[in-house]
Amino acid sequence: MIQDAKWLAKYNEVKNFIETNKRNPSKHRIEEHLMLNFIKHNRKLLNKGEMKDDRVEKFNELLAMMEEYKRVNQWR
């Protein structure tokens, strides 16, 4: 149960970060690197089909939120 609580805490941290900053975590900022690692690790688990069923729906919501703030090329 502790692992589920830690996962949920990290999920809420990433979600709150995206909502307040209106952008995704950056790989270039050290303080945001752990959030980015959380997203990358869970995306790999989701693609392998190894993610727990109760986490899949929440993580898909997070990915949809990230898609809204996806980087747009300024030089089009």
C-alpha positions as CSV (number, residue, x, y, z in Angstrom):
1,M,0.0,0.0,0.0
2,I,2.9,2.4,0.6
3,Q,4.0,2.0,-3.0
4,D,0.5,3.0,-4.2
5,A,0.6,6.0,-1.9
6,K,4.0,7.1,-3.3
7,W,2.8,6.6,-6.9
8,L,-0.3,8.7,-6.2
9,A,1.8,11.4,-4.5
10,K,4.1,11.7,-7.5
11,Y,1.2,11.6,-9.9
12,N,-0.4,14.5,-8.1
13,E,2.8,16.4,-8.0
14,V,3.2,16.1,-11.8
15,K,-0.4,17.0,-12.4
16,N,-0.3,20.1,-10.2
17,F,3.0,21.1,-11.9
18,I,1.4,21.0,-15.4
19,E,-1.8,22.8,-14.2
20,T,0.1,25.6,-12.5
21,N,2.9,26.1,-15.1
22,K,0.9,25.4,-18.2
23,R,3.8,23.3,-19.6
24,N,5.3,19.9,-19.3
25,P,8.4,19.1,-17.1
26,S,11.6,20.0,-18.9
27,K,14.6,17.7,-19.2
28,H,16.9,20.8,-19.0
29,R,15.9,21.9,-15.5
30,I,17.3,19.8,-12.7
31,E,14.4,20.4,-10.3
32,E,11.9,19.0,-12.9
33,H,14.0,15.9,-13.8
34,L,12.4,13.5,-11.3
35,M,9.0,14.3,-12.6
36,L,10.1,13.7,-16.1
37,N,11.6,10.3,-15.0
38,F,8.3,9.4,-13.4
39,I,6.5,10.0,-16.7
40,K,9.0,8.2,-18.8
41,H,9.1,5.2,-16.5
42,N,5.4,4.8,-16.4
43,R,5.0,5.3,-20.1
44,K,7.4,2.4,-20.6
45,L,5.3,0.3,-18.2
46,L,2.1,1.2,-20.0
47,N,3.6,0.3,-23.4
48,K,4.8,-3.1,-22.1
49,G,1.4,-3.7,-20.5
50,E,2.9,-4.1,-17.1
51,M,1.2,-1.2,-15.4
52,K,-1.4,-1.9,-12.7
53,D,-5.0,-1.7,-13.9
54,D,-6.0,1.0,-11.4
55,R,-3.2,3.3,-12.6
56,V,-3.8,3.0,-16.3
57,E,-6.8,5.3,-16.5
58,K,-5.2,8.0,-14.3
59,F,-1.9,7.9,-16.3
60,N,-3.8,8.2,-19.6
61,E,-5.5,11.3,-18.2
62,L,-2.1,12.7,-17.4
63,L,-0.8,11.9,-20.9
64,A,-3.8,13.6,-22.4
65,M,-3.1,16.7,-20.3
66,M,0.5,16.7,-21.4
67,E,-0.6,16.5,-25.0
68,E,-2.4,19.8,-24.6
69,Y,0.8,21.5,-23.6
70,K,3.1,19.8,-26.1
71,R,5.9,22.0,-27.4
72,V,5.0,23.8,-30.7
73,N,7.6,24.7,-33.2
74,Q,7.8,28.5,-33.5
75,W,9.5,28.5,-36.9
76,R,6.7,27.0,-39.0
